[in-house]
């Protein structure tokens, strides 16, 4: 009999990828309907994937704790293991690589909110809850118009420009969402062998935006120029643009070179393979700049491999 996963936020960025990955792996996928009783919806589920996240960081102070309480209650009532995408906000600007042994020292309000969420999940394991946190950097998804790569970094790639919110050589952690979703499925299959609270770093891609520009130039045969993002414009629009206001608070993460420790996931999933940067960029070009791909990359396959 197939395992069952309840996807919270199945229409969202992360939840949608998770739903596709679990379905592809043969799991029975249920999609949570907002406004219904989460504990009832979780009855009979083996795992609960929490993809609920307010867009543009809207009202995180109130919404994230409320979601966390509901997810914990549903997990305890159903006995399902919680699968929780984690982020790197909790580490502040400590030297990396970051892993579960690094203390939580958030520098931002949002980092503090996520650190409390993690603490609440961990505390609930004393009552019988089981939690797997897979902690990743910024998300990459060619099909997601709200991702920062698509809204800012590669928005003008068709014109030969790559926009960087960081300095050109600042290396940062990124997670290609199809890879992250596959890793969640693999960990869910091994959930019985994991500790009650498993905080696992997802190494993903660690790179500077200059590397992205160089790779795009090589793939397309067209010159790519790296432009710095005008943060003054984001500060200027912050009073009117919610996302700008929230990103200004997190600017330290674009000034801090960081990476996630590859060893824990490699030990758990030794056969897991990440999608290469070239294949990620092929997928991005196919969505954001198909004419560029056609004109300069006629020999480039848009089918990603692993």
C-alpha positions as a printed NumPy array, in Angstrom:
array([[  0.   ,   0.   ,   0.   ],
       [  1.347,   3.419,  -0.978],
       [  2.412,   5.901,   1.664],
       [  0.294,   9.044,   2.001],
       [  1.503,  12.634,   2.203],
       [ -0.64 ,  15.63 ,   3.075],
       [  0.686,  18.704,   1.274],
       [  0.021,  22.02 ,   2.963],
       [  0.249,  24.811,   0.395],
       [  0.128,  22.536,  -2.652],
       [ -0.602,  25.514,  -4.916],
       [  2.465,  27.384,  -3.71 ],
       [  6.089,  27.521,  -4.77 ],
       [  7.498,  24.766,  -2.541],
       [  4.338,  22.779,  -1.938],
       [  3.662,  22.42 ,  -5.649],
       [  7.103,  20.962,  -6.298],
       [  6.707,  18.633,  -3.333],
       [  3.333,  17.407,  -4.586],
       [  4.821,  16.576,  -7.991],
       [  7.863,  14.828,  -6.503],
       [  5.842,  12.665,  -4.115],
       [  3.376,  11.726,  -6.862],
       [  6.26 ,  10.792,  -9.182],
       [  7.663,   8.554,  -6.432],
       [  4.374,   6.659,  -6.123],
       [  3.034,   8.279,  -2.967],
       [ -0.645,   9.022,  -2.498],
       [ -0.854,  12.812,  -2.425],
       [ -3.519,  14.736,  -0.552],
       [ -3.802,  18.504,  -0.915],
       [ -4.842,  20.427,   2.161],
       [ -7.712,  22.846,   1.642],
       [ -7.163,  26.086,   3.528],
       [ -9.738,  26.821,   6.183],
       [-10.494,  23.186,   6.946],
       [ -9.453,  21.276,  10.059],
       [ -5.795,  20.368,   9.498],
       [ -5.8  ,  17.577,  12.067],
       [ -8.797,  15.95 ,  10.391],
       [ -7.167,  16.331,   6.969],
       [ -4.03 ,  14.633,   8.299],
       [ -5.859,  11.551,   9.562],
       [ -4.235,   8.49 ,   8.034],
       [ -1.328,  10.435,   6.514],
       [  2.198,   9.126,   6.967],
       [  3.839,  12.523,   6.542],
       [  2.739,  16.167,   6.424],
       [  4.675,  18.502,   4.159],
       [  4.396,  22.097,   5.357],
       [  4.573,  24.356,   2.324],
       [  2.479,  27.118,   3.889],
       [  4.296,  30.447,   3.747],
       [  2.745,  33.915,   3.343],
       [  3.961,  35.61 ,   0.13 ],
       [  6.356,  38.551,   0.445],
       [  6.886,  37.749,   4.164],
       [  3.447,  39.196,   4.883],
       [  2.631,  39.399,   8.627],
       [  5.153,  36.708,   9.537],
       [  5.017,  37.719,  13.212],
       [  1.476,  36.375,  13.507],
       [  0.993,  33.941,  10.621],
       [  4.106,  31.759,  11.034],
       [  3.472,  30.976,  14.741],
       [ -0.184,  30.2  ,  13.958],
       [  0.784,  27.841,  11.133],
       [  3.366,  26.176,  13.36 ],
       [  0.802,  25.542,  16.107],
       [ -1.636,  23.999,  13.622],
       [  1.025,  21.797,  12.019],
       [  2.253,  20.542,  15.397],
       [ -1.312,  19.767,  16.471],
       [ -1.993,  17.909,  13.217],
       [  1.22 ,  15.915,  13.548],
       [  0.512,  14.923,  17.122],
       [ -3.104,  13.997,  16.374],
       [ -2.296,  11.904,  13.297],
       [  1.128,  10.521,  14.194],
       [  2.443,  11.782,  10.849],
       [  6.034,  12.943,  10.489],
       [  6.364,  16.663,   9.716],
       [  8.477,  17.674,   6.721],
       [  9.492,  21.317,   7.1  ],
       [ 11.535,  23.398,   4.625],
       [ 14.001,  25.378,   6.73 ],
       [ 16.009,  28.46 ,   5.815],
       [ 19.349,  29.998,   6.737],
       [ 18.018,  33.12 ,   8.45 ],
       [ 18.616,  31.551,  11.855],
       [ 22.426,  31.604,  11.501],
       [ 22.931,  35.328,  11.123],
       [ 26.364,  36.088,   9.669],
       [ 28.381,  33.345,  11.376],
       [ 31.136,  31.673,   9.355],
       [ 30.018,  28.561,   7.509],
       [ 29.534,  25.908,   6.394],
       [ 26.256,  25.923,   8.306],
       [ 24.761,  22.781,   9.809],
       [ 22.751,  21.62 ,  12.814],
       [ 25.754,  22.124,  15.101],
       [ 25.819,  25.871,  14.433],
       [ 23.965,  27.863,  17.11 ],
       [ 20.982,  29.942,  16.078],
       [ 22.052,  33.597,  16.177],
       [ 19.55 ,  35.451,  13.994],
       [ 20.24 ,  39.081,  13.111],
       [ 16.788,  39.875,  11.756],
       [ 13.195,  39.837,  12.912],
       [ 12.369,  37.119,  10.363],
       [ 15.333,  35.076,  11.506],
       [ 14.037,  35.252,  15.062],
       [ 10.582,  34.099,  13.944],
       [ 12.025,  31.096,  12.132],
       [ 14.31 ,  30.253,  15.059],
       [ 11.264,  30.181,  17.357],
       [  9.44 ,  27.973,  14.863],
       [ 12.334,  25.501,  14.922],
       [ 12.383,  25.567,  18.719],
       [  8.644,  24.899,  18.87 ],
       [  8.987,  21.889,  16.58 ],
       [ 11.885,  20.523,  18.587],
       [ 10.049,  20.992,  21.885],
       [  7.03 ,  19.118,  20.512],
       [  9.146,  16.002,  19.937],
       [  8.984,  15.482,  23.697],
       [  5.247,  14.862,  23.166],
       [  5.853,  12.347,  20.38 ],
       [  6.124,  14.55 ,  17.297],
       [  8.612,  13.586,  14.589],
       [ 10.098,  16.362,  12.432],
       [ 12.457,  16.503,   9.467],
       [ 13.782,  19.973,   8.652],
       [ 15.648,  20.245,   5.362],
       [ 17.419,  23.595,   5.526],
       [ 18.176,  25.363,   2.269],
       [ 19.303,  28.66 ,   0.785],
       [ 17.407,  30.861,  -1.68 ],
       [ 14.995,  29.005,  -3.931],
       [ 15.434,  28.609,  -7.693],
       [ 12.456,  27.514,  -9.779],
       [ 12.103,  28.452, -13.458],
       [  8.319,  28.133, -13.241],
       [  8.004,  30.474, -10.237],
       [  7.597,  34.135, -11.256],
       [  7.887,  35.272,  -7.614],
       [ 11.353,  33.786,  -7.047],
       [ 14.112,  36.386,  -6.744],
       [ 16.025,  34.77 ,  -9.591],
       [ 13.095,  35.283, -11.929],
       [ 11.96 ,  38.67 , -10.607],
       [ 15.419,  40.229, -10.394],
       [ 18.528,  38.178, -11.171],
       [ 17.551,  36.783, -14.59 ],
       [ 14.726,  39.15 , -15.482],
       [ 16.787,  40.779, -18.253],
       [ 18.793,  37.74 , -19.334],
       [ 17.272,  38.02 , -22.804],
       [ 19.044,  41.368, -23.109],
       [ 22.363,  39.969, -21.927],
       [ 22.158,  41.265, -18.363],
       [ 22.373,  39.402, -15.048],
       [ 21.431,  41.38 , -11.922],
       [ 23.146,  40.614,  -8.618],
       [ 21.84 ,  41.613,  -5.207],
       [ 25.261,  40.641,  -3.823],
       [ 28.801,  41.591,  -4.725],
       [ 29.911,  39.728,  -7.852],
       [ 32.157,  37.296,  -5.962],
       [ 30.039,  36.738,  -2.825],
       [ 29.137,  33.036,  -2.725],
       [ 25.673,  32.145,  -1.457],
       [ 23.57 ,  29.022,  -0.979],
       [ 20.769,  28.278,  -3.457],
       [ 18.296,  25.403,  -3.722],
       [ 16.856,  24.234,  -7.034],
       [ 13.346,  23.347,  -5.905],
       [ 12.906,  20.134,  -7.918],
       [ 16.079,  18.846,  -6.222],
       [ 14.891,  19.937,  -2.782],
       [ 11.564,  18.189,  -3.327],
       [ 13.284,  14.959,  -4.407],
       [ 15.443,  15.077,  -1.294],
       [ 12.355,  15.443,   0.887],
       [ 10.838,  12.338,  -0.714],
       [ 14.021,  10.355,  -0.134],
       [ 14.19 ,  11.444,   3.51 ],
       [ 10.499,  10.655,   4.011],
       [ 11.2  ,   7.118,   2.786],
       [ 13.894,   6.843,   5.491],
       [ 11.983,   8.631,   8.246],
       [ 11.892,   5.643,  10.596],
       [ 15.697,   5.614,  10.814],
       [ 16.029,   9.34 ,  11.582],
       [ 15.968,  10.973,  15.02 ],
       [ 12.707,  12.516,  16.214],
       [ 14.089,  15.962,  15.349],
       [ 16.302,  15.861,  12.27 ],
       [ 17.771,  19.205,  11.147],
       [ 19.544,  18.475,   7.864],
       [ 21.345,  21.025,   5.656],
       [ 20.649,  20.893,   1.93 ],
       [ 23.859,  21.919,   0.192],
       [ 22.244,  22.77 ,  -3.153],
       [ 24.291,  25.134,  -5.326],
       [ 26.871,  27.417,  -3.705],
       [ 27.868,  30.129,  -6.151],
       [ 28.471,  33.776,  -6.872],
       [ 26.394,  35.581,  -9.482],
       [ 29.505,  36.16 , -11.574],
       [ 29.627,  32.378, -12.022],
       [ 26.02 ,  32.458, -13.223],
       [ 26.813,  35.182, -15.761],
       [ 29.882,  33.26 , -16.966],
       [ 27.898,  30.034, -17.354],
       [ 25.101,  31.774, -19.25 ],
       [ 27.639,  33.373, -21.567],
       [ 29.206,  29.985, -22.272],
       [ 25.847,  28.257, -22.8  ],
       [ 24.393,  30.883, -25.125],
       [ 27.469,  32.2  , -26.857],
       [ 26.245,  35.689, -26.056],
       [ 28.034,  38.203, -23.845],
       [ 26.468,  38.479, -20.387],
       [ 27.125,  41.557, -18.263],
       [ 26.725,  41.444, -14.502],
       [ 24.972,  44.48 , -13.035],
       [ 24.719,  45.308,  -9.351],
       [ 21.234,  45.831,  -7.969],
       [ 20.47 ,  49.426,  -6.865],
       [ 19.633,  48.802,  -3.219],
       [ 18.88 ,  52.504,  -2.822],
       [ 15.852,  51.903,  -5.058],
       [ 14.651,  49.096,  -2.824],
       [ 15.   ,  51.344,   0.247],
       [ 13.14 ,  54.101,  -1.599],
       [ 10.238,  51.828,  -2.518],
       [ 10.143,  49.995,   0.828],
       [  7.312,  52.128,   2.278],
       [  5.087,  51.133,  -0.66 ],
       [  6.42 ,  47.676,  -1.625],
       [  6.147,  45.026,   1.069],
       [  8.755,  42.709,  -0.42 ],
       [ 11.296,  45.538,  -0.735],
       [ 10.83 ,  46.464,   2.919],
       [ 11.396,  42.884,   4.028],
       [ 14.42 ,  42.321,   1.781],
       [ 16.171,  45.443,   3.05 ],
       [ 16.104,  43.878,   6.513],
       [ 17.813,  40.769,   5.087],
       [ 20.513,  42.545,   3.1  ],
       [ 23.214,  41.134,   5.371],
       [ 22.628,  37.744,   3.703],
       [ 23.744,  39.213,   0.37 ],
       [ 26.834,  40.626,   2.035],
       [ 27.747,  37.374,   3.805],
       [ 29.429,  34.576,   1.875],
       [ 27.874,  31.365,   3.133],
       [ 27.326,  27.711,   2.367],
       [ 25.563,  24.696,   3.825],
       [ 27.408,  21.584,   4.965],
       [ 27.172,  18.82 ,   2.338],
       [ 28.253,  15.967,   4.608],
       [ 25.037,  15.191,   6.574],
       [ 22.824,  14.754,   3.501],
       [ 25.539,  12.81 ,   1.673],
       [ 25.733,  10.408,   4.605],
       [ 21.968,   9.878,   4.59 ],
       [ 21.463,   9.85 ,   0.801],
       [ 24.765,   8.756,  -0.76 ],
       [ 23.198,   8.205,  -4.188],
       [ 21.42 ,  11.571,  -4.352],
       [ 22.584,  13.761,  -7.227],
       [ 21.994,  17.475,  -7.639],
       [ 20.998,  19.039, -10.934],
       [ 24.007,  20.834, -12.413],
       [ 24.135,  24.61 , -12.712],
       [ 24.18 ,  24.263, -16.503],
       [ 20.959,  22.263, -16.489],
       [ 19.326,  24.686, -14.053],
       [ 20.242,  27.562, -16.355],
       [ 18.966,  25.7  , -19.409],
       [ 15.622,  25.352, -17.66 ],
       [ 15.64 ,  29.053, -16.75 ],
       [ 16.452,  30.089, -20.323],
       [ 13.677,  27.918, -21.718],
       [ 11.173,  29.865, -19.608],
       [ 12.639,  33.377, -19.396],
       [ 14.442,  33.771, -22.704],
       [ 13.307,  31.191, -25.275],
       [ 14.238,  33.495, -28.172],
       [ 17.769,  33.821, -26.824],
       [ 17.954,  30.068, -26.49 ],
       [ 16.748,  29.642, -30.055],
       [ 19.105,  32.259, -31.479],
       [ 22.294,  31.431, -29.6  ],
       [ 21.804,  28.009, -28.136],
       [ 20.472,  25.857, -30.928],
       [ 22.694,  23.008, -29.777],
       [ 21.698,  23.365, -26.129],
       [ 19.24 ,  20.808, -24.843],
       [ 16.544,  22.223, -22.566],
       [ 16.021,  18.838, -20.961],
       [ 17.677,  18.822, -17.563],
       [ 19.536,  15.791, -16.322],
       [ 20.824,  14.593, -12.958]])
